[in-house]
Amino acid sequence: MDKVYENILVPVDGSQEAKLALEKAVAVAKRNNAHIDLLNVLDTRSVTYNYAGMSDGSITYQLVNESKEYLNRLVEHLRSTDGFTNADIHIRLGNPKTVIAYDFPHDHKVDLIMMGASGLSAMQRAVMGSVTSFVNRNAIVDVLVIRTTVQNEQIENNNKKKK
């Protein structure tokens, strides 16, 4: 029996990988008549670290507003290019790993997470760890990791070097 997905979570962070994951999620959602939740998680650890001393909340307010504008642009793009309207936007504050893997899927009855292989640079991954890797290992629902053509070529080249 084929699995039918009804609620697809697409975490987005402004990266090309996230954009590709969203495009593929729309195709899956259309085939399954599913709903998409677009989620941007504002990592409160980096806000505290990067803006230490500014505790009046104005930085968080500004980041939330920028996130809302970004998510609204994505939804408008879906409507205008794909005719897809079954999507909602969400902004959460916290650790992206746990919000994406546990909290949001539990709160919103998500049954599939579709996300880019990585939205971080190599240095950021080394320092923070890959959110995608964590979610893939620990999520309470199915996870589909979307790779770009460039990432696939890098993996193939690395595999050739190992041989």
C-alpha positions, 0 to 999 in steps of 0.5 A: 500500500502506498503511503499518502502524505497529508501534511508536509513540513518544509523548513526553509532558511533562504538557501537554494537547497530549501527552495529546491525542497519546496519545489519538490514538496509542491509536486508531492503535495499536488499528487497527494492533495496535501497541505504544506507548512512552511517553517522558518526557525529563528535560532535563539542561540545565534540571536543571543550570541550575535546581538548580546547586550540588546535585550529590548526585543527589537532584534527579535521583532525585526528578525520575525518581521523579516522572516514573515516577509520571506515566507509570504514571498515564498507563498506568493511565488507558489500561488503565482507560478504553480497555482498552489494555495494549500500552504501556511507559514510558521515562524518558531523561535528555538533550536532548529534541530528540535523544533523541526524534528519533534516540536512542530511535527507533533503540534501540526500532525506532520507526516512528512518533512522535506528539506534541503541537504544543507543550508549551511556552509561547511564552517557553520556545519562544523560549528553547529552541526547539520540540522538536516542530519539531526532531523534525518536521524531523529524525526518522529515522521518520515524525512525526505532529504533533497539534494541539488545537482551540485551536491550529487556531483560532489558526492559522486566525486568523493565516492570516486576518490575513495575507490 
